Amino acid sequence: MDDGRYLLSLIREGEHQQQDFKYRVADACKLAKSVSAFANTDGGRLLIGVRDDGYLAGVRSEEEIYMMHQAAYRYCKPEASIKFDTYHVAPSGGRGLRTIVVATVPPSARRPVCAQDEEGRMRAYLRINDENIMASPVHLALWRESQRLQGSFITYNDDIRTLLAVMQGRQTLNQIVRRARLPRPKVITLLARLVSFGTARWEYASQQFLFSLT
């Protein structure tokens, strides 16, 4: 398959959990957010130089290509793995060739991959459908647990019994903390362990993370 047909096949898929379009690269921090989201979820690819409507606008300058590399190698910690492929294709009904860069980001084994925001803070993101969403404290705890050399465990004590008792239906982290009347850091740690053991689950709905028992 030639470059044009390959890119058109990707564009027909639209934006989804493993694909994002970037018309222009004007800010390496914003691009790093997408890299973080893909690396922390299922991986994915950025089609850079493609408008939201699928039009092949093209990468405009070497500066944009430089910022792509900055996003992966300077503004992400730990450094994200990313592969850049450059294609030169003609837009439909247009003249001349456009340079399109496909940045492929695999899922990271060293989560969380954090992206530096405009104020210098490091934030971790998830890719949910076609959006980049800031990870919750529970996700951060889940990733910390996954890096423990000896694994994690649950002791069935009063705190766990309290947590299980208040988790009726879908609730936000703040609701669970209020109802359990336990310290927030403890609830985050225990909830992460319940999720990792399959006793609880999370979902993203109405622009918030909700937790419930399985």
N, C-alpha and C positions, 0 to 999 in steps of 0.2 A: 504494500500500500504506500502511495507517495505521501509527501508531507501534507499536502492540502487535504487529501481525503482523510488522512489520519486525524488531523486537527478538527475537521468538520464532524467526524464521528464522535470526538470528545465533546464538542460544543453542543451537539444534539442532545447529549445527556443532561445538559443544564448544570446548574449548581446543586450540589447535594453533599452528603456527609463526607465524601472523599474527593470532592472537586470544588474549586473556587475560582472565579474569574477576577482578575485585577486589571482594570483599564490603564491605570498609571501607577508608577511607584514614586510617590512624592515624599514618603515618610517610611524610613526603615523600621521604626518602632511598630507601625501599624502592620507592616508585612510580617514582622517577627511574631505578632499575635496569631496570625494564621499558621505560621510554622509551629508554634507551640501547641495550638489546638490539634493539628494533624498528628504531631509527634506523641501527644498524650492520649490519642484516641485510636483510630484504626489506620493512621497514615492517610496520605492523599496527595493531590497535586494541585498546584496553582498554575493557571493559564494566564501568564502575564502579557499584557498587550491586547486583552480581549474585553470588550465592554459587557455590561450585564445583559444586553440584548443579543450577545453572541457575535457582534460585529468585530472583525479583525482590525483593530486600530493600530496595533504594532507598538513595539518598544521604541521610544522616541530618541533616546540618547544613551551614550556609554555610562552616564551618571546613574541612570536607572538600573543598569546591570550591576554597577558597583554597589548600589544600595541593597540589591537582592543578596549579594554575598555578605554584606554587613549584617543584614537581618538574621542570617543563619549563624554566622560565625562570631559576631560581636554582641548582638543584642539578645541572644538566647543563651541561657545557662541551665544545665550543661550545654555545650555546643551541640547544635542539632545536626544530624546527618541529613544531607540534602544533595540531590543530583540535578544539575541544570542541563537541559537539552534545548538547543536553539533551532528554530525552523524559519524558513523564508518562503512565504506563501503570498499569493495574490488574493485580495478580498473579492467577494462576489460583486460584480458590477463595477469594480474599481480598477485603477491602473497602478502598475508598479508592484513591487514586493513589499510585504510587511514582515518585520522580525517579531516572531512570537517565541517567548521563552516558557518552557514547561518545567516547573520546579517540582520535583517528586520528593516527598518527605515520607520515609518509612516510620512505622510506629516505633517509639523509643523503648529500649530496655532499661533506661535510666530515668524513670519518671519521678517527679514532674520535670518537664522541660519548661522553664519559665522564660517569659519575654519581658524585656525592659519597657516600661511605658514612658510617656513623655515627661513624667516627673522623676524618672530614675528608679521607680519601684519595680521590683520583680514580681510578676503575676503569672500564674499558670492558667491555661485555658483548655477547654474541651471543645470538640467539634460535634455539635448536635444538629442533625439535619443539615441545613445550609448556613448555620450560624456558629460564630465563635463565642463561647460562653465562659466566663470566669469560673474556674473550678471552686467548689465549695470547700470549707474546712474539712469536711468528711472525706472528700476525695484526696486531699493532701495527706490526711492520716492514713488512708488506704494505701497510698503509694509508699509512705514511710514504713508501714507494716510489711509491704511486699519486699522491701530492701533488707529486712532483718534477716541475719544469717541463720538464726535458729527458728525462724518462723514465729507465728503468733498463736495464742491460745485464749480460751475464754474460761474464766472461773465462774461457776454458777453461784453467785453470791447475792446479797441484798440489793446491790446496785443494779445488777442485771435483771433481777426479778422486778424491780421498780420500773426499769426501762421497758421491759416487755409488757408490763401492765398498762402503761400509759400509751403505748403505740397501737392505738386502735384507729384504723383508717389511715389515710394519707395526711402527713403533717410536715410542716417545715421544721428545720433544725431548731429555730427559736421557740416554736410551740412545744416541741418535745422537751427542751430545757426547762421551760416554765412549768410544765406539768410534772416532770420528774423531780423537780426541785433538787437537782444535783448540779455540781459545778460544771460550767459549760465545757472546759477542756476534757473532763472525764466523760461527759456525754458524747463528745466528738470521738474520742478514742474507742469507747465501747460500741458506738454505732458503727464505726468503721469495721470493727471486728465482726459484728453481727452481719454486715454486708459481705465481708470476705468469706464468712462461713456459710453464706446462703440463707441465713435466718431472716435477714432484712434485705430490702432492695431500694433503689432510688429511681426516680424518674424526673424529667424536666417538663413542667407544664405551667402555663400561665406565667411564664417568665420567672419561675422559681424552682428550686430543687425540693422535691417531696420525698419523704421516706415512709415506708410501711413494712409490715411483716409479710413474709412470703407465705 
